[in-house]
């Protein structure tokens, strides 16, 4: 029997899949109305995941390590919110939906739970700083991921312009200056949020009496390295006044580091930040 959470999850993915299809169609046909429908479906698709996450939080009654499904869902909802907010602020960014929405859909599918069960333990410290630590990390992930998707679109647009392809896709993607400016904003937000998350993480380790196992934890090391990439990008924009293709390439490299930190570390090594899989054969 399918539970309510399973049905909500499938509805959410179906809405995102429909939004992805419309986003690609809107880009190919240059249809603003179809694109608006895609954005509305993406916003609607986030709602079932928010409801499921709320159910999980109410069941637990306290902060605990996130399951893989929860982590991917929170990441996707934050990325959706970041993109929709950017569309409201900068209307010409809507052409990126054909890149952003399919990516979110793919992440949600990867986050679907597998049949495996483990004991979920609550952290030793339950306070507001733990919540801010987690939320700031996911805001940083979402902001930098959006910067990375913008960088991909930037390189596509730059290539089209250099080859003097002035019609079709070139007219439907945002201007280079617009994407360059937004990349800078998103990298700045990501750098700030990841810095806050790291500082609070150190504070929480001290409060829990943690030791060397946290300092040498693979995900902590990967996070610090990713933060260094952010710092390089901030320096390139704020002090070295670098723009364009070089910055876009560095951002894409940074996103790859981010994805490795977010997902890859759990695949190749044991980490105290591992995402837990709960309820073998049950709803997510």
C-alpha positions as CSV (number, residue, x, y, z in Angstrom):
1,X,0.0,0.0,0.0
2,X,1.2,3.4,-0.8
3,X,1.3,5.9,2.0
4,X,0.4,9.6,1.9
5,X,4.1,10.6,1.9
6,X,4.8,8.3,-1.1
7,X,1.9,9.8,-3.0
8,X,3.0,13.3,-2.2
9,X,6.5,12.6,-3.3
10,X,5.4,11.1,-6.7
11,X,3.0,14.1,-7.2
12,X,5.9,16.5,-6.6
13,X,8.2,14.7,-9.0
14,X,5.4,14.5,-11.6
15,X,4.9,18.3,-11.3
16,X,8.6,19.0,-11.7
17,X,8.8,16.6,-14.7
18,X,5.9,18.4,-16.3
19,X,7.6,21.8,-15.5
20,X,10.8,20.5,-17.1
21,X,9.0,19.5,-20.3
22,X,7.3,22.9,-20.5
23,X,10.5,24.8,-19.8
24,X,12.3,23.1,-22.7
25,X,9.4,23.7,-25.0
26,X,9.2,27.3,-24.0
27,X,12.9,27.8,-24.8
28,X,12.6,26.1,-28.2
29,X,9.4,28.0,-29.1
30,X,10.2,31.3,-27.3
31,X,6.8,31.2,-25.6
32,X,6.5,33.4,-22.5
33,X,3.1,31.9,-21.6
34,X,4.4,28.3,-21.7
35,X,7.4,29.5,-19.6
36,X,5.1,31.0,-17.0
37,X,3.2,27.8,-16.8
38,X,6.5,25.9,-16.2
39,X,7.5,28.2,-13.3
40,X,4.0,27.8,-11.7
41,X,4.3,24.0,-12.0
42,X,7.8,24.1,-10.4
43,X,6.5,26.2,-7.6
44,X,3.6,23.8,-7.1
45,X,6.0,20.8,-7.2
46,X,7.9,22.1,-4.2
47,X,4.7,22.2,-2.1
48,X,4.3,18.3,-1.7
49,X,8.0,18.1,-0.7
50,X,7.5,20.8,1.9
51,X,4.5,18.9,3.3
52,X,6.5,15.7,3.5
53,X,9.4,17.4,5.2
54,X,7.0,18.9,7.7
55,X,5.5,15.5,8.4
56,X,9.0,14.1,9.1
57,X,9.9,17.0,11.4
58,X,6.7,16.6,13.4
59,X,7.3,12.8,13.7
60,X,10.9,13.3,15.0
61,X,10.1,16.1,17.3
62,X,13.7,17.2,17.3
63,X,16.6,17.9,14.9
64,X,18.3,14.8,13.7
65,X,20.6,13.7,10.8
66,X,18.8,14.1,7.5
67,X,17.9,11.2,5.4
68,X,19.2,11.3,1.8
69,X,15.6,11.9,0.6
70,X,15.2,14.8,3.1
71,X,18.6,16.4,2.2
72,X,18.0,16.2,-1.5
73,X,14.4,17.6,-1.0
74,X,15.6,20.5,1.1
75,X,18.3,21.3,-1.4
76,X,15.8,21.2,-4.3
77,X,13.2,23.3,-2.6
78,X,15.9,25.9,-1.7
79,X,17.2,25.9,-5.3
80,X,13.6,26.3,-6.6
81,X,13.0,29.2,-4.3
82,X,16.3,30.9,-5.2
83,X,15.5,30.6,-8.9
84,X,11.9,31.8,-8.6
85,X,13.0,34.8,-6.5
86,X,15.6,35.6,-9.2
87,X,12.9,35.5,-11.8
88,X,10.8,37.9,-9.9
89,X,13.7,40.3,-9.4
90,X,15.1,39.9,-12.9
91,X,12.4,39.0,-15.4
92,X,14.8,38.2,-18.2
93,X,16.3,35.3,-16.3
94,X,13.3,33.1,-17.1
95,X,15.0,31.6,-20.1
96,X,17.2,29.6,-17.7
97,X,14.2,27.4,-16.6
98,X,15.1,24.9,-19.3
99,X,18.4,24.3,-17.4
100,X,17.4,24.8,-13.8
101,X,14.1,22.9,-13.6
102,X,15.3,19.6,-15.3
103,X,18.4,19.7,-13.0
104,X,16.1,20.0,-9.9
105,X,13.9,17.1,-11.2
106,X,17.0,14.9,-11.7
107,X,18.2,15.7,-8.1
108,X,14.8,14.8,-6.7
109,X,14.8,11.5,-8.6
110,X,18.3,10.7,-7.3
111,X,17.0,11.4,-3.7
112,X,14.3,8.8,-3.8
113,X,14.9,6.4,-0.9
114,X,16.2,2.9,-1.3
115,X,15.4,-0.2,0.8
116,X,17.7,0.1,3.7
117,X,17.1,0.9,7.3
118,X,19.4,2.4,10.0
119,X,18.9,3.9,13.4
120,X,18.5,7.6,13.4
121,X,20.1,9.3,16.4
122,X,19.5,12.9,17.5
123,X,22.5,15.2,17.9
124,X,23.7,15.9,21.4
125,X,22.9,19.6,21.0
126,X,19.4,20.7,20.2
127,X,19.4,24.5,19.8
128,X,18.7,27.3,17.4
129,X,22.4,27.3,16.3
130,X,22.0,23.8,14.9
131,X,19.0,24.9,12.8
132,X,20.9,27.9,11.5
133,X,23.9,25.8,10.7
134,X,21.8,23.5,8.6
135,X,19.7,26.2,6.9
136,X,22.7,28.4,6.1
137,X,24.5,25.4,4.5
138,X,21.5,24.6,2.2
139,X,21.1,28.3,1.3
140,X,24.8,28.2,0.3
141,X,24.4,25.0,-1.7
142,X,21.3,26.4,-3.5
143,X,22.9,29.8,-4.3
144,X,26.1,28.3,-5.6
145,X,24.3,25.7,-7.6
146,X,22.2,28.5,-9.3
147,X,25.5,30.3,-10.0
148,X,26.8,27.1,-11.6
149,X,23.8,26.7,-13.8
150,X,24.1,30.4,-14.8
151,X,27.7,29.8,-15.7
152,X,26.7,26.9,-18.0
153,X,24.1,29.2,-19.7
154,X,26.8,32.0,-19.9
155,X,29.2,29.8,-21.7
156,X,26.5,28.7,-24.2
157,X,25.5,32.3,-24.8
158,X,29.1,33.4,-25.1
159,X,29.8,30.7,-27.7
160,X,26.8,31.6,-29.7
161,X,27.8,35.3,-29.8
162,X,31.4,34.5,-30.8
163,X,30.1,32.4,-33.7
164,X,27.7,35.1,-34.7
165,X,24.6,33.1,-34.0
166,X,22.3,35.9,-33.3
167,X,19.0,34.1,-33.7
168,X,17.1,31.3,-32.0
169,X,18.6,30.3,-28.6
170,X,20.8,33.4,-28.4
171,X,17.7,35.7,-28.2
172,X,16.0,33.4,-25.6
173,X,18.8,33.3,-23.1
174,X,19.5,36.2,-20.8
175,X,22.2,38.8,-21.8
176,X,25.8,38.0,-20.8
177,X,25.9,41.1,-18.5
178,X,22.8,40.0,-16.7
179,X,24.1,36.5,-16.1
180,X,27.5,37.8,-15.1
181,X,26.0,40.1,-12.5
182,X,23.7,37.5,-11.0
183,X,26.6,34.9,-10.9
184,X,28.5,37.4,-8.7
185,X,25.5,37.9,-6.4
186,X,24.8,34.2,-6.0
187,X,28.5,33.5,-5.3
188,X,28.6,36.2,-2.7
189,X,25.5,34.8,-1.0
190,X,26.9,31.3,-1.1
191,X,30.2,32.4,0.3
192,X,28.5,34.2,3.2
193,X,26.1,31.3,4.0
194,X,28.8,28.6,3.9
195,X,31.1,30.8,6.1
196,X,28.2,31.1,8.6
197,X,27.6,27.3,8.4
198,X,31.3,26.4,9.0
199,X,31.6,28.8,12.0
200,X,28.5,27.4,13.6
201,X,29.7,23.9,12.8
202,X,32.9,24.6,14.8
203,X,30.8,26.0,17.6
204,X,28.5,23.0,17.7
205,X,31.5,20.6,17.8
206,X,32.8,22.4,20.9
207,X,29.4,22.3,22.5
208,X,29.1,18.5,21.9
209,X,32.6,17.9,23.1
210,X,33.6,16.5,19.7
211,X,37.3,16.1,18.8
212,X,39.5,14.9,16.0
213,X,36.9,12.8,14.3
214,X,35.2,16.1,13.2
215,X,38.4,17.9,12.2
216,X,39.4,15.0,9.9
217,X,35.9,14.1,8.7
218,X,36.0,13.8,4.9
219,X,32.9,16.0,4.5
220,X,34.4,18.7,6.7
221,X,37.6,18.6,4.7
222,X,35.7,18.8,1.4
223,X,33.5,21.6,2.7
224,X,36.6,23.7,3.7
225,X,38.1,23.1,0.2
226,X,34.9,24.2,-1.4
227,X,34.9,27.3,0.8
228,X,38.4,28.0,-0.5
229,X,37.0,27.9,-4.1
230,X,34.3,30.4,-3.0
231,X,37.0,32.6,-1.5
232,X,38.9,32.6,-4.8
233,X,35.8,33.5,-6.7
234,X,35.0,36.4,-4.4
235,X,38.6,37.6,-4.8
236,X,38.4,37.4,-8.6
237,X,35.3,39.5,-8.7
238,X,35.8,42.0,-5.8
239,X,39.5,42.7,-6.0
240,X,40.9,41.3,-9.3
241,X,37.8,42.6,-11.2
242,X,37.6,39.4,-13.3
243,X,34.5,38.7,-15.3
244,X,33.4,36.4,-18.2
245,X,34.4,33.0,-19.3
246,X,37.3,32.5,-16.7
247,X,35.0,33.2,-13.8
248,X,32.3,30.9,-15.3
249,X,34.7,28.0,-15.6
250,X,35.9,28.5,-12.0
251,X,32.3,28.6,-10.8
252,X,31.5,25.3,-12.6
253,X,34.6,23.7,-11.0
254,X,33.3,25.0,-7.7
255,X,29.9,23.5,-8.3
256,X,31.6,20.1,-9.0
257,X,33.4,20.5,-5.7
258,X,30.1,21.3,-4.0
259,X,28.3,18.3,-5.5
260,X,31.2,16.1,-4.3
261,X,30.9,17.6,-0.8
262,X,27.1,17.2,-0.9
263,X,26.9,13.7,-2.4
264,X,30.2,12.2,-3.4
265,X,31.8,12.0,0.1
266,X,29.1,9.7,1.3
267,X,29.7,7.4,-1.7
268,X,33.5,6.9,-1.3
269,X,34.0,7.1,2.4
270,X,32.4,7.0,5.9
271,X,31.5,10.4,7.3
272,X,29.8,11.6,10.5
273,X,27.6,13.7,8.1
274,X,26.3,10.6,6.3
275,X,22.7,10.8,5.1
276,X,20.7,8.0,6.7
277,X,18.3,5.8,4.9
278,X,15.3,4.9,7.1
279,X,12.4,2.6,6.8
280,X,13.2,-0.3,4.5
281,X,10.4,-0.7,1.9
282,X,8.4,2.2,3.4
283,X,7.4,5.6,2.4
284,X,10.2,8.2,2.3
